[in-house]
């Protein structure tokens, strides 16, 4: 099939326009990804700053919580053992002392 010179010129022009549009879209897409990269770097920096300060604080707070919790449980165990070992509580001792008088 023989093409006329006008058809060949039209195909070349349309091809060049398609290349320009494709190049423009790639350029815009690159700019969008660059903005997204800046945004992601900003978010990553915020997360890093928060972790840098909050992680040690959370570790210390957790250690203090577990230390206080274990001390309170230790005190409860010691108090319950004292009551179990002492067969006479304060109430029974008061009743006995009042009966002896």
Backbone as CSV, one residue per row, in Angstrom:
resi,resn,N_x,N_y,N_z,CA_x,CA_y,CA_z,C_x,C_y,C_z
1,UNK,0.837,-1.171,0.000,0.000,0.000,0.000,0.877,1.227,0.000
2,UNK,0.584,2.067,-0.967,1.359,3.278,-1.147,0.703,4.402,-0.360
3,UNK,1.524,5.102,0.436,1.011,6.236,1.202,1.458,7.525,0.530
4,UNK,0.591,8.478,0.665,0.946,9.777,0.085,1.883,10.503,1.037
5,UNK,2.528,11.512,0.509,3.462,12.273,1.343,2.720,12.982,2.468
6,UNK,1.478,13.375,2.253,0.693,14.028,3.302,0.426,13.058,4.446
7,UNK,0.091,11.814,4.150,-0.165,10.808,5.190,1.111,10.529,5.987
8,UNK,2.230,10.465,5.294,3.500,10.216,5.989,3.817,11.368,6.933
9,UNK,3.606,12.595,6.462,3.870,13.772,7.302,2.924,13.779,8.505
10,UNK,1.637,13.449,8.267,0.682,13.396,9.374,1.090,12.353,10.400
11,UNK,1.515,11.176,9.968,1.948,10.132,10.905,3.160,10.576,11.705
12,UNK,4.101,11.239,11.051,5.297,11.724,11.745,4.909,12.787,12.769
13,UNK,4.026,13.698,12.378,3.600,14.762,13.300,2.841,14.163,14.473
14,UNK,1.922,13.251,14.223,1.189,12.613,15.317,2.125,11.817,16.232
15,UNK,3.114,11.178,15.670,4.102,10.455,16.478,4.895,11.389,17.368
16,UNK,5.299,12.558,16.776,6.039,13.541,17.565,5.167,14.121,18.688
17,UNK,3.892,14.370,18.376,2.976,14.872,19.408,2.816,13.832,20.519
18,UNK,2.685,12.556,20.148,2.561,11.489,21.150,3.822,11.410,22.005
19,UNK,4.988,11.582,21.405,6.238,11.581,22.179,6.291,12.758,23.146
20,UNK,5.847,13.935,22.668,5.834,15.108,23.544,4.861,14.924,24.713
21,UNK,3.674,14.399,24.420,2.689,14.169,25.483,3.214,13.131,26.478
22,UNK,3.787,12.060,25.971,4.347,11.034,26.855,5.482,11.574,27.712
23,UNK,6.352,12.387,27.074,7.457,12.993,27.826,6.923,13.947,28.890
24,UNK,5.902,14.730,28.552,5.291,15.649,29.521,4.656,14.903,30.687
25,UNK,3.966,13.805,30.380,3.360,13.006,31.450,4.416,12.406,32.366
26,UNK,5.506,11.914,31.778,6.591,11.378,32.606,7.238,12.467,33.462
27,UNK,7.360,13.667,32.897,7.940,14.779,33.645,7.031,15.160,34.818
28,UNK,5.714,15.242,34.568,4.756,15.563,35.635,4.746,14.460,36.693
29,UNK,4.788,13.218,36.235,4.820,12.102,37.177,6.082,12.147,38.031
30,UNK,7.195,12.530,37.449,8.431,12.686,38.211,8.313,13.776,39.257
31,UNK,7.660,14.899,38.902,7.455,15.978,39.871,6.540,15.525,41.008
32,UNK,5.487,14.760,40.676,4.574,14.244,41.705,5.328,13.309,42.650
33,UNK,6.148,12.430,42.091,6.931,11.528,42.948,7.957,12.290,43.781
34,UNK,8.496,13.371,43.259,9.447,14.179,44.025,8.756,14.835,45.211
35,UNK,7.544,15.357,44.978,6.784,15.951,46.081,6.409,14.881,47.101
36,UNK,6.011,13.714,46.614,5.675,12.619,47.526,6.898,12.190,48.322
37,UNK,8.056,12.183,47.696,9.286,11.811,48.400,9.604,12.810,49.496
38,UNK,9.438,14.093,49.206,9.670,15.120,50.235,8.689,14.934,51.385
39,UNK,7.437,14.644,51.058,6.429,14.422,52.088,6.771,13.192,52.937
40,UNK,7.193,12.117,52.297,7.549,10.910,53.039,8.791,11.117,53.895
41,UNK,9.742,11.881,53.412,10.938,12.191,54.215,10.537,13.025,55.429
42,UNK,9.628,13.975,55.242,9.144,14.794,56.359,8.452,13.925,57.407
43,UNK,7.586,13.018,56.966,6.896,12.118,57.899,7.896,11.202,58.599
44,UNK,8.881,10.705,57.863,9.897,9.836,58.464,10.704,10.597,59.514
45,UNK,11.007,11.861,59.256,11.739,12.660,60.243,10.905,12.881,61.498
46,UNK,9.617,13.134,61.336,8.747,13.303,62.509,8.695,12.022,63.316
47,UNK,8.529,10.886,62.642,8.501,9.606,63.347,9.832,9.350,64.051
48,UNK,10.940,9.678,63.402,12.263,9.469,64.004,12.437,10.336,65.251
49,UNK,12.002,11.598,65.166,12.110,12.487,66.327,11.252,11.958,67.475
50,UNK,10.039,11.538,67.161,9.173,11.000,68.212,9.762,9.745,68.832
51,UNK,10.281,8.856,68.008,10.863,7.628,68.544,12.112,7.911,69.359
52,UNK,12.885,8.891,68.931,14.122,9.203,69.629,13.847,9.700,71.047
53,UNK,12.733,10.407,71.236,12.413,10.923,72.563,11.430,10.044,73.314
54,UNK,10.473,9.451,72.615,9.431,8.689,73.298,9.852,7.271,73.662
55,UNK,10.714,6.671,72.870,11.111,5.298,73.163,11.866,5.185,74.480
56,UNK,12.874,6.012,74.755,13.513,5.918,76.072,12.549,6.260,77.210
57,UNK,11.671,7.225,76.964,10.684,7.578,77.987,9.743,6.414,78.259
58,UNK,9.314,5.734,77.208,8.431,4.575,77.372,9.158,3.436,78.087
59,UNK,10.434,3.239,77.780,11.195,2.194,78.466,11.339,2.482,79.958
60,UNK,11.643,3.723,80.301,11.778,4.094,81.716,10.427,3.981,82.413
61,UNK,9.372,4.447,81.770,8.039,4.363,82.371,7.627,2.906,82.569
62,UNK,7.925,2.057,81.617,7.605,0.632,81.767,8.391,-0.011,82.892
63,UNK,9.670,0.330,83.002,10.491,-0.211,84.089,9.954,0.235,85.441
64,UNK,9.618,1.514,85.566,9.076,2.029,86.834,7.750,1.356,87.152
65,UNK,6.880,1.195,86.143,5.588,0.543,86.366,5.776,-0.886,86.872
66,UNK,6.628,-1.659,86.198,6.816,-3.042,86.621,7.520,-3.135,87.965
67,UNK,8.417,-2.193,88.269,9.087,-2.199,89.567,8.084,-1.914,90.673
68,UNK,7.245,-0.900,90.492,6.244,-0.571,91.511,5.227,-1.689,91.629
69,UNK,4.826,-2.251,90.513,3.854,-3.344,90.531,4.414,-4.557,91.277
70,UNK,5.660,-4.906,91.033,6.247,-6.063,91.716,6.434,-5.772,93.201
71,UNK,6.798,-4.539,93.564,6.916,-4.192,94.982,5.570,-4.257,95.685
72,UNK,4.524,-3.804,95.011,3.185,-3.866,95.623,2.734,-5.305,95.802
73,UNK,3.011,-6.167,94.835,2.650,-7.580,94.974,3.470,-8.237,96.079
74,UNK,4.736,-7.833,96.196,5.589,-8.375,97.249,5.038,-7.961,98.613
75,UNK,4.596,-6.713,98.765,4.035,-6.238,100.024,2.728,-6.957,100.348
76,UNK,1.903,-7.223,99.335,0.648,-7.940,99.573,0.928,-9.371,100.043
77,UNK,1.926,-10.013,99.430,2.280,-11.375,99.843,2.804,-11.382,101.273
78,UNK,3.647,-10.403,101.607,4.200,-10.336,102.962,3.104,-10.074,103.975
79,UNK,2.159,-9.211,103.658,1.064,-8.911,104.582,0.163,-10.118,104.768
80,UNK,-0.104,-10.855,103.714,-0.959,-12.035,103.843,-0.253,-13.134,104.624
81,UNK,1.058,-13.247,104.507,1.799,-14.246,105.278,1.819,-13.891,106.760
82,UNK,1.890,-12.613,107.080,1.867,-12.201,108.482,0.526,-12.532,109.094
83,UNK,-0.552,-12.294,108.379,-1.882,-12.601,108.905,-2.050,-14.098,109.049
84,UNK,-1.546,-14.888,108.121,-1.674,-16.340,108.206,-0.830,-16.891,109.350
85,UNK,0.345,-16.329,109.570,1.215,-16.827,110.631,0.673,-16.475,112.006
86,UNK,0.070,-15.334,112.133,-0.463,-14.907,113.417,-1.877,-15.458,113.544
87,UNK,-2.043,-16.473,114.367,-3.353,-17.113,114.473,-4.349,-16.221,115.192
88,UNK,-3.864,-15.326,116.003,-4.754,-14.417,116.718,-4.651,-13.041,116.074
89,UNK,-5.767,-12.595,115.572,-5.788,-11.259,114.999,-6.010,-10.247,116.108
90,UNK,-6.008,-9.008,115.775,-6.164,-7.954,116.776,-7.532,-8.048,117.435
91,UNK,-8.554,-8.381,116.657,-9.905,-8.479,117.218,-9.982,-9.578,118.274
92,UNK,-9.417,-10.747,117.970,-9.478,-11.848,118.944,-8.611,-11.541,120.157
93,UNK,-7.523,-10.842,119.971,-6.686,-10.477,121.112,-7.419,-9.488,122.009
94,UNK,-8.153,-8.550,121.429,-8.914,-7.599,122.240,-10.041,-8.295,123.000
95,UNK,-10.710,-9.238,122.357,-11.780,-9.972,123.028,-11.237,-10.783,124.197
96,UNK,-10.117,-11.420,124.002,-9.527,-12.219,125.066,-9.063,-11.360,126.232
97,UNK,-8.481,-10.207,125.909,-8.022,-9.335,126.989,-9.203,-8.757,127.767
98,UNK,-10.337,-8.501,127.089,-11.501,-7.979,127.792,-12.168,-9.070,128.621
99,UNK,-12.091,-10.329,128.218,-12.682,-11.431,128.976,-11.849,-11.741,130.209
100,UNK,-10.554,-11.543,130.133,-9.674,-11.832,131.274,-9.868,-10.796,132.368
101,UNK,-10.305,-9.636,132.074,-10.447,-8.590,133.091,-11.694,-8.715,133.839
